[in-house]
Each structure stands twice: as structure tokens, then as C-alpha cells.
Amino acid sequence: VEKVEEQLAGLRLARRCAPCEEPAYLLDIDTSAAAQPASSRFVAVSCSSKSVRVYDRETLRFLREYRGRPGTLSGVRFARACDSVVFSACGEGAVKCWDVRSATQKPVQVFSGYPSNVFISFDVSCGDLIVCAGTEKVEKDTFLVFWDARGITDCASAAKEPLGVYSESHNDDITKICFHPIEPNLLVSGSTDGLVNVFDINKDNEDDALISTCNSDSSVSSLGWSGEDYKQVFCVTHDEGFCWWDMAQLDTEEPITLLRVLDVRESVCAENHGLHYLVGGLYHEKAGKLFLVGGTSTGNIHLISCGTDGLSLAGTLCGGHSATVRSFCWSPTDESLLTGGEDAQLLLWKPGAVERSLTKKASLKISSSVQKRVRVHNTSLKSRKKC
């Protein structure tokens, strides 16, 4: 474990993308899996400019951009079996997917929701079987909407209707959805209602499908799976809290809570740099270790080691970003890290790398008046939380 922490702390900036003509916050990142060892891989980035940008994975060369107007695009996810297909949820009530090898703006598939749906979170199951999207609360309703994702490239531009919805398990905006990495029927969802729900979607109805409800006591900003066979669930809250549960203990007398930290900023001493916010977590499969990614408003990135006895700072990545980091994507294949921020920069960090870029670092802090659902890094949500 110590060796892994040293490796993470030893990540160095390898590349940065060239500045875009229209700077934007980089809100979510995903990378494609290479179909063949020699084939190129892609990076997709969801931007506050209501677009998805696609880059070459190794060079960070900009390839193309897909625009989602009139609806804001939210999140990005590559299909696992077809490495050129990328999905994004749309504020106008659809999940769209494009073939990144094509420059056309027309999606190869549109997963249509119901008229009132505004999607703010989504994910695709391993094996590309199911797409699920979470909605904003409209009046009293909030939904998890499901579609059959099979054959996404066979019926170009045909709109797919939902298989069905879950409507009883959350009572506020569903901010995050994450399918299990190896079990296509398992799904975890998080909401501003503070609840983190685990479902087995193979069950016949929502009541039977709900395996577990965990309460984070605050608005959920990020979540994921960790541990051996990915039997643990973790979440990060909008007021920088952290919760970690073990689903393997559900049928035992043991408590399922592994760790709960109300404010990670107060529990982790990040040397002189401080810790201003959390972005999310990454599970290092080889080491069997969960890490949190956080940082400072000036662009430093902190890697935080998680243990049942508490949190500790594993290392800090400096000299890359000049503003708050909003997104990251960990690649276990080459143990590299992609990061995106409010400075409009997409950076690639590799072990022992030396930066090879034509562009110099610039302080590109963008005006915070971006018309976008932006993330709040303070405690203002505490007064609104529901238990």
C-alpha cells in the first residue's frame, strides 16, 4: 500500500490540451477502452458550455465537439464493448450517444424520457445492457429511468422508449448514478435527499429491487464502488463529507458503515496547501485501496488514502491546474490520471512523466457566471438537507 501511495504521489504532468476558443469548466471525463492493443483511445469531456468534447487519449489533441442545445449535456460515458460510442445525458429529457469517429452532430441513438424529465445524472451498465438516468425533482416526482441499450449502433437515430422507471426511492434530485463494475444488475444512486440506494434491477419491482438504503445525512455529489469484488459503496457529499459502507455485511450482525467523516477538510491535514473540496473517489484495484481526490481553489490536487481507521494524505500534485479541479478519470491500465478544471485545462498525469506540450500553463480562471448547474463547495446545503 505504501508503494502505491508513493506511485500516486509520484504522478507527474505529461501533457495538457491546447486552449479552446471557448473556455469552459470541464465537469466530467471518461476514456474509451482500446478495441485492440494498438488502436487509439479517446477521451470525452462534458463541458459547462453545453457540449461534449472528444480528444485523442495519448496526445490530448482535440478531435471534435458535440453540442446539446437546447438542453444542457450532463456527464459522459463510453460504451464498454464499442469503444467509439459515447453517451451523455441531456437536460431536455434524453440520453444521446454519438460515434466519435463521425463528425456529424446527429446522434446514432437517442434514449427518450418522459415529457417532464430533466436528466442530471446517468450511467451505462457493464456489458452495455442498460442505460439509466436520474432526474431533477419536478413537483413531487423524481425518477430513475431505464432503457435497453443493446444494439446501440444497429438502428441509427431511432429513439428508444424507456423500459420503466423507479419513482419511490428518492424524494429529491438524483445527482449521481453508478452501475457496478462487474455485475450488470447492480446499481447505486445518490440524491440531494441524502440517501444512497443500492438496487438489483433484475427484480420484478422497485420494492424488491431496493437492496439497501444508506443515509449520508447530506446532499450526495459523487459515489462509487470499491473493495474486493466491489462489494463496498462510498459517497462524497456537497459539503465535503465522506461515507463508506460494506454491502457484504448486509445479511450479518456486523455494522455496514466502514467510515463516516462529516468534513474531510477538517480531518485531513494537507500540509500548507489546505484542502478546499473533494471531487470524488478512485479504487486502486491492484492495491485493493480506495483513494479520494480533492484539492485547492488554486489547482493543487490532493490524493487521500482511505482506511477504516481514518483518512490520510497520500500526496499532492502541483503545477498543473490554476483553478478548482472539477473532474478526473483514473486509468488502471497505465496507472495514469486525467484531470479537468475550472481553468478549462485537460491534463494527463503519468508516473515519472516529463511534460511534452506546445502550450504553456496559463491562468485561465473562467468567470464564475457560467450559465450552468455548478457545484457548490461549501456548507450552504446543510440547511436544505433532508434526513
Buried (B, 14 or more C-beta within 10 A) or exposed (E): EEEBBEBBEBBBBBBBBEBBEEBBBBBBBBBBBBEEEEEBBBBBBBBBBBBBBBBBBBBBEBBBBBEBEEBBBBBBBBBBBBBBBBBBBBBBBBBBBBBBEEEEEEBBBBBBBBEEBBBBBBBBBBBBBBBBBBBBBBEEBBBBBBBBBEEBBEEEEEEBEBEEBBBEBBBBBBBBBBBBBEBBBBBBBBBBBBBBBBBBBEEEEBEEBBBBEBEBBBBBBBBBBBBEEBBBBBBBBBBBBBBBBBBBBEEEEEEBEBBEBBBBBEBBEBEEBBBBBBBBBBBBBEBEBBBBBBBBBBBBBBBBBBEEEEBEBBBBBEEBBBBBBBBBBBBEEEBBBBBBBBBBBBBBBBBEBEBEBEEEBEEBBBEEEBEBBBBEBEEEBBEEBBE
